[in-house]
Amino acid sequence: MKFVALNFLLLLLLVRYADGSGDEQLKNVLRLHSMDHDRRIEDGGSVKTRLDSSSHMDQSVMVFFTLKDLKAGNSMPIYFRKKDSSTSPRFLPRNEADAIAFSLTELPALLRFFSFSPGSPQAKAMEATLRECEIPAIKGEVKICATSIESMLVFASGILGSNSDFKILATEHHTKSNTLFQNYTILKAPDEIPAPRIVACHTMPYPYAVLYCHSQETENRVFRVSLGGENGDRVTAVAVCHMDTSQWTRDHVSFRVLGIEPGSPGVCHFFPADNFVLVPDS
């Protein structure tokens, strides 16, 4: 990656994720950010879902759709989690992050380090993150759980090209609202972002910022989608459509939500505002 582009992207990520010093972050770990939204789901009114009302499916998984759904005028129920950035975990400086073990085998020591009790919600969230990070990548996929901005950028440049510029695509909320789940209408034809390769990054629950970033060799399509909520919310959402799901586990939540099978083409999902996609800046 070009030096100027690297510095600019690093600045954007620092603004988004890295406020505060590492020492302050370690001293003020009170909760894990994923715990803030899973139990505070606000019903957006008369939301009609693909699921039977008796289903125990969590509304927070209502981010999936199919490529054929992606057309102007179509409506669908969508869950957009929202976080208070001022209380979200921040990235540690790389030297501090690298000095802390990041391994499931070290979980007991990590719980003592962060003063979390075994069996607590924080401990369970940390264990889930470490387990997810240690699961081998599926065929045709490369992945990393980046514990610093620098390690994420090194990974991304290895996928997108070390001499290439790349840009961040992230979902933007244009209105302030506490509604997390409601019907949205696609306001205009979605804009497809040409990208031969992409790197998708997702925040993980942990005492400091951890990004699960991955890239697949199979075809993926990236879109910007203008959405209007039934309560007046306006969102420019990033969506990725996976055109080959043949290697996905049958238990993947998208198949349950959409009622389809592994191998079905055009399985898509929206990104919450704290996740992002990196694409070449052509």
C-alpha positions as CSV (number, residue, x, y, z in Angstrom):
1,M,0.0,0.0,0.0
2,K,1.2,3.5,-0.7
3,F,2.6,5.4,2.3
4,V,0.2,8.3,1.9
5,A,-2.9,6.1,1.6
6,L,-1.8,4.0,4.6
7,N,-1.4,7.1,6.8
8,F,-4.8,8.5,5.7
9,L,-6.6,5.2,6.3
10,L,-4.8,4.8,9.6
11,L,-6.1,8.3,10.6
12,L,-9.7,7.3,9.7
13,L,-9.5,4.2,11.8
14,L,-7.9,6.0,14.7
15,V,-10.8,8.5,14.7
16,R,-13.3,5.6,14.6
17,Y,-11.7,3.2,17.0
18,A,-8.7,4.4,18.9
19,D,-9.7,7.3,21.2
20,G,-8.0,7.2,24.6
21,S,-4.7,5.8,25.8
22,G,-4.1,2.1,26.2
23,D,-3.6,2.5,30.0
24,E,-7.0,4.3,30.4
25,Q,-8.8,1.6,28.4
26,L,-7.4,-1.2,30.5
27,K,-8.3,0.6,33.7
28,N,-11.9,1.3,32.6
29,V,-13.1,-2.0,31.2
30,L,-16.6,-2.1,32.6
31,R,-18.5,-4.2,30.0
32,L,-18.2,-5.7,26.6
33,H,-19.8,-3.6,23.9
34,S,-21.8,-6.5,22.3
35,M,-23.7,-6.8,25.6
36,D,-25.2,-3.4,25.1
37,H,-27.5,-4.2,22.2
38,D,-28.5,-7.8,22.4
39,R,-31.0,-7.4,25.2
40,R,-32.3,-3.9,24.4
41,I,-34.2,-4.6,21.2
42,E,-36.8,-2.0,20.5
43,D,-39.8,-3.2,18.5
44,G,-40.2,-0.9,15.5
45,G,-44.0,-1.3,15.5
46,S,-45.9,-3.6,13.1
47,V,-42.8,-5.2,11.7
48,K,-43.7,-8.1,9.4
49,T,-40.9,-10.7,9.3
50,R,-40.3,-13.8,7.3
51,L,-40.5,-15.7,10.5
52,D,-43.6,-17.0,12.3
53,S,-44.5,-14.9,15.3
54,S,-43.9,-17.9,17.6
55,S,-40.3,-18.3,16.4
56,H,-37.6,-17.8,19.0
57,M,-35.3,-16.2,16.4
58,D,-33.6,-13.1,17.8
59,Q,-34.5,-9.9,15.9
60,S,-30.8,-9.1,15.8
61,V,-30.2,-11.7,13.1
62,M,-32.6,-9.9,10.8
63,V,-29.9,-8.5,8.6
64,F,-30.0,-11.2,5.8
65,F,-31.7,-11.0,2.5
66,T,-31.2,-12.4,-1.0
67,L,-29.9,-10.6,-4.1
68,K,-33.3,-10.6,-5.7
69,D,-34.6,-8.6,-2.8
70,L,-32.2,-5.8,-3.6
71,K,-34.4,-3.5,-5.8
72,A,-35.9,-0.1,-5.4
73,G,-39.3,0.0,-3.7
74,N,-38.8,-3.3,-1.9
75,S,-39.4,-3.4,1.8
76,M,-37.9,-5.7,4.4
77,P,-37.5,-5.8,8.2
78,I,-33.9,-4.9,9.2
79,Y,-32.1,-4.8,12.5
80,F,-29.4,-2.1,12.8
81,R,-27.6,-2.3,16.1
82,K,-26.4,1.0,17.5
83,K,-23.6,1.6,19.9
84,D,-22.4,4.5,22.0
85,S,-19.0,5.1,20.5
86,S,-17.9,6.9,23.7
87,T,-18.2,3.6,25.7
88,S,-17.1,1.1,23.0
89,P,-13.7,-0.6,23.5
90,R,-10.8,1.1,21.6
91,F,-7.8,-0.4,20.0
92,L,-4.7,-0.7,22.1
93,P,-1.4,0.4,20.7
94,R,0.1,-2.5,18.8
95,N,3.0,-3.0,21.3
96,E,0.5,-3.2,24.2
97,A,-1.9,-5.5,22.3
98,D,0.9,-7.8,21.2
99,A,2.0,-8.1,24.9
100,I,-1.3,-9.6,26.0
101,A,-2.0,-13.2,25.2
102,F,-4.9,-13.8,22.8
103,S,-5.6,-17.5,23.1
104,L,-8.4,-19.7,24.4
105,T,-5.9,-21.7,26.4
106,E,-4.9,-18.5,28.3
107,L,-8.5,-17.6,29.1
108,P,-8.2,-18.2,32.9
109,A,-5.2,-15.9,33.1
110,L,-6.9,-13.3,30.9
111,L,-10.0,-13.2,33.2
112,R,-7.7,-12.6,36.1
113,F,-5.9,-9.9,34.1
114,F,-9.1,-8.1,33.3
115,S,-10.7,-8.8,36.7
116,F,-13.6,-10.8,35.3
117,S,-15.2,-13.7,37.2
118,P,-15.4,-17.1,35.5
119,G,-18.9,-17.6,34.3
120,S,-19.7,-13.9,34.2
121,P,-21.3,-12.4,31.0
122,Q,-17.9,-10.8,30.2
123,A,-16.1,-14.1,30.6
124,K,-18.6,-15.9,28.4
125,A,-18.3,-13.2,25.7
126,M,-14.5,-13.3,25.8
127,E,-14.5,-17.1,25.5
128,A,-16.9,-17.0,22.5
129,T,-14.7,-14.5,20.7
130,L,-11.5,-16.5,21.3
131,R,-13.3,-19.7,20.1
132,E,-14.5,-17.9,17.0
133,C,-11.1,-16.5,16.3
134,E,-9.5,-19.9,16.6
135,I,-11.9,-21.8,14.2
136,P,-10.1,-22.6,11.0
137,A,-11.1,-20.6,7.9
138,I,-13.4,-22.4,5.5
139,K,-12.1,-23.4,2.1
140,G,-11.2,-20.4,0.0
141,E,-11.2,-18.0,2.9
142,V,-8.5,-16.2,4.8
143,K,-9.1,-14.5,8.1
144,I,-7.6,-12.7,11.1
145,C,-8.7,-11.4,14.5
146,A,-6.8,-8.2,14.5
147,T,-6.0,-6.8,17.9
148,S,-4.5,-3.6,16.5
149,I,-5.1,-1.3,13.6
150,E,-1.7,-2.0,12.3
151,S,-2.2,-5.8,12.1
152,M,-5.6,-5.2,10.4
153,L,-3.9,-3.0,7.8
154,V,-1.1,-5.5,7.1
155,F,-3.7,-8.2,6.6
156,A,-5.8,-6.1,4.3
157,S,-2.9,-4.9,2.2
158,G,-1.9,-8.6,1.7
159,I,-5.3,-9.3,0.2
160,L,-5.9,-6.1,-1.7
161,G,-2.3,-5.4,-2.8
162,S,0.6,-3.8,-1.0
163,N,0.9,-1.2,-3.6
164,S,-2.8,-0.4,-3.9
165,D,-4.9,2.3,-2.2
166,F,-8.1,1.2,-0.6
167,K,-11.1,2.8,1.0
168,I,-13.5,2.1,3.9
169,L,-17.2,1.5,3.2
170,A,-19.4,1.8,6.3
171,T,-23.1,2.1,7.0
172,E,-24.2,5.7,7.8
173,H,-27.2,6.7,9.9
174,H,-28.5,10.1,8.8
175,T,-31.1,10.5,11.5
176,K,-30.9,9.9,15.3
177,S,-33.2,7.2,16.6
178,N,-33.4,4.6,19.2
179,T,-35.3,2.2,17.0
180,L,-33.2,-0.9,16.2
181,F,-35.7,-3.0,14.3
182,Q,-38.2,-1.8,11.8
183,N,-39.4,-2.1,8.2
184,Y,-37.1,-0.3,5.7
185,T,-37.9,0.5,2.1
186,I,-35.1,0.7,-0.6
187,L,-35.5,4.2,-1.8
188,K,-33.6,4.0,-5.1
189,A,-31.7,1.5,-7.2
190,P,-28.7,0.3,-5.1
191,D,-25.2,1.4,-6.1
192,E,-22.9,-1.5,-6.8
193,I,-19.2,-0.9,-5.8
194,P,-16.9,-2.7,-8.3
195,A,-14.4,-4.7,-6.2
196,P,-12.5,-7.7,-7.4
197,R,-11.5,-8.5,-3.8
198,I,-12.9,-7.3,-0.5
199,V,-12.0,-7.5,3.1
200,A,-14.9,-7.4,5.6
201,C,-14.3,-6.5,9.2
202,H,-16.6,-7.1,12.1
203,T,-16.2,-5.9,15.7
204,M,-16.0,-8.7,18.3
205,P,-16.9,-8.5,22.0
206,Y,-13.7,-8.1,24.0
207,P,-12.3,-5.7,26.6
208,Y,-10.4,-3.9,23.9
209,A,-11.2,-3.6,20.2
210,V,-10.8,-6.7,18.2
211,L,-11.8,-6.9,14.5
212,Y,-12.6,-10.2,12.8
213,C,-11.5,-9.6,9.3
214,H,-11.9,-12.0,6.4
215,S,-11.8,-12.3,2.7
216,Q,-13.1,-15.1,0.4
217,E,-11.8,-16.1,-3.0
218,T,-15.4,-16.7,-4.2
219,E,-17.4,-13.9,-5.9
220,N,-18.8,-11.2,-3.6
221,R,-20.7,-8.1,-4.6
222,V,-20.8,-4.9,-2.6
223,F,-23.6,-2.4,-2.6
224,R,-24.5,1.0,-1.1
225,V,-28.3,0.9,-0.3
226,S,-30.4,4.0,0.5
227,L,-33.0,3.0,3.0
228,G,-36.0,4.7,4.5
229,G,-37.5,3.4,7.8
230,E,-41.2,3.4,8.6
231,N,-40.5,5.8,11.5
232,G,-38.6,8.3,9.2
233,D,-35.1,7.0,9.7
234,R,-32.7,7.4,6.8
235,V,-29.7,5.0,6.4
236,T,-27.1,4.6,3.7
237,A,-26.3,0.9,4.3
238,V,-23.4,-1.2,3.1
239,A,-24.4,-4.6,2.0
240,V,-22.4,-7.6,0.8
241,C,-23.8,-10.4,-1.3
242,H,-22.0,-13.8,-1.3
243,M,-22.5,-15.5,-4.6
244,D,-21.1,-18.9,-3.5
245,T,-22.2,-20.4,-0.1
246,S,-21.4,-24.0,-0.9
247,Q,-18.7,-24.1,1.8
248,W,-20.8,-22.6,4.5
249,T,-22.0,-24.8,7.4
250,R,-25.7,-25.9,7.2
251,D,-26.1,-24.3,10.6
252,H,-25.3,-20.8,9.4
253,V,-28.0,-18.4,10.7
254,S,-28.6,-16.9,7.2
255,F,-30.1,-20.2,6.0
256,R,-32.5,-20.3,8.9
257,V,-33.5,-16.7,8.4
258,L,-34.0,-17.0,4.7
259,G,-35.3,-20.6,4.6
260,I,-32.7,-21.7,2.0
261,E,-29.9,-24.3,1.8
262,P,-26.1,-24.1,1.5
263,G,-25.0,-23.4,-2.0
264,S,-27.8,-21.0,-2.6
265,P,-26.4,-18.0,-4.5
266,G,-26.8,-14.4,-3.6
267,V,-27.0,-14.5,0.2
268,C,-26.6,-10.9,1.3
269,H,-26.4,-9.0,4.6
270,F,-26.3,-5.5,5.8
271,F,-23.4,-4.2,7.9
272,P,-24.0,-2.3,11.2
273,A,-22.3,1.1,11.4
274,D,-19.3,-0.3,13.5
275,N,-18.4,-2.9,10.9
276,F,-16.9,-2.0,7.6
277,V,-15.6,-3.3,4.2
278,L,-12.3,-2.4,2.6
279,V,-12.1,-2.3,-1.2
280,P,-9.5,-1.2,-3.7
281,D,-9.8,2.6,-4.4
282,S,-9.8,2.4,-8.2
